[in-house]
C-alpha cells in the first residue's frame, strides 16, 4: 500500500431545494417591483404544489416555506457580497 493515495468522500445531507433556491435568488437579483412579486408568487405556488405532492401540509409546509424564504434571502446576501468583493478586490497591498 506504500505510495497509494486513499480518497475519502464525506457526503453531507444537502437541501434538495438548493438549485431552486439559487435560481430564485439569481433571478430576483435582476427584477424589481411587480416582476419580483410575480416571480416570488410563482415560486411559492410551485413549492406549495411540490410539498403537497409529497404529502407535506399544514405547519410542516409552512416551516418548509419559511425556510425556503430564509435560504433565498441568504443566497441573495451571498451573491451581493460576491459581486461587491469582485468589484473591490480587497486584500491587495496594505502599504
C-alpha positions as CSV (number, residue, x, y, z in Angstrom):
1,X,0.0,0.0,0.0
2,X,3.0,2.2,0.1
3,X,2.6,5.1,-2.3
4,X,-1.1,4.6,-2.7
5,X,-3.4,7.5,-2.1
6,X,-6.7,7.0,-0.5
7,X,-9.5,9.4,-1.2
8,X,-12.4,9.7,1.3
9,X,-15.6,11.5,0.3
10,X,-17.9,12.5,3.2
11,X,-21.4,13.2,1.9
12,X,-23.4,15.6,4.0
13,X,-27.2,15.7,3.6
14,X,-27.9,18.7,1.4
15,X,-31.0,20.8,0.8
16,X,-32.9,19.1,-2.1
17,X,-34.2,22.6,-3.0
18,X,-30.8,24.1,-3.3
19,X,-30.9,24.5,-7.1
20,X,-34.3,26.2,-6.8
21,X,-33.0,28.5,-4.0
22,X,-30.0,29.6,-6.1
23,X,-32.0,30.0,-9.3
24,X,-34.7,32.1,-7.4
25,X,-32.0,34.3,-5.8
26,X,-30.2,34.9,-9.2
27,X,-33.5,35.8,-10.9
28,X,-34.6,38.1,-8.1
29,X,-31.4,40.0,-8.4
30,X,-32.4,41.1,-11.9
31,X,-36.1,42.1,-11.3
32,X,-37.9,44.6,-9.1
33,X,-41.4,45.7,-8.2
34,X,-44.2,43.8,-9.7
35,X,-41.9,41.5,-11.7
36,X,-40.2,40.4,-8.5
37,X,-43.6,39.9,-6.8
38,X,-44.8,37.8,-9.7
39,X,-41.6,35.7,-9.7
40,X,-41.9,35.1,-5.9
41,X,-45.6,34.1,-6.1
42,X,-44.8,31.7,-8.9
43,X,-42.1,30.1,-6.8
44,X,-44.3,29.9,-3.8
45,X,-47.1,28.2,-5.9
46,X,-44.5,25.7,-7.2
47,X,-43.1,25.0,-3.8
48,X,-46.6,24.5,-2.3
49,X,-47.6,22.1,-5.1
50,X,-44.4,20.1,-4.6
51,X,-44.8,19.9,-0.9
52,X,-48.5,18.9,-1.3
53,X,-47.5,16.2,-3.8
54,X,-45.1,14.8,-1.2
55,X,-47.8,14.8,1.4
56,X,-46.4,17.8,3.4
57,X,-49.2,20.0,4.7
58,X,-50.1,22.4,7.5
59,X,-47.5,23.6,9.9
60,X,-44.8,21.4,8.3
61,X,-45.5,23.0,4.9
62,X,-45.3,26.5,6.5
63,X,-42.0,25.6,8.1
64,X,-40.6,24.4,4.7
65,X,-41.8,27.6,3.0
66,X,-40.3,29.8,5.8
67,X,-37.0,28.0,5.5
68,X,-37.1,28.4,1.7
69,X,-37.6,32.2,2.1
70,X,-34.7,32.4,4.6
71,X,-32.5,30.4,2.3
72,X,-33.3,32.6,-0.7
73,X,-32.6,35.7,1.4
74,X,-29.2,34.2,2.5
75,X,-28.3,33.4,-1.1
76,X,-29.2,36.9,-2.2
77,X,-26.9,38.2,0.5
78,X,-24.1,35.9,-0.6
79,X,-24.5,36.9,-4.2
80,X,-24.4,40.6,-3.3
81,X,-21.3,40.1,-1.2
82,X,-19.6,38.1,-4.1
83,X,-20.4,40.9,-6.5
84,X,-19.1,43.6,-4.1
85,X,-16.0,41.6,-3.4
86,X,-15.2,41.0,-7.1
87,X,-15.7,44.7,-7.8
88,X,-13.5,45.9,-4.9
89,X,-10.9,43.2,-4.8
90,X,-9.9,43.8,-1.1
91,X,-6.7,42.2,0.2
92,X,-4.1,43.8,-2.0
93,X,-1.0,45.6,-0.8
94,X,-1.6,47.1,2.6
95,X,1.3,49.5,2.2
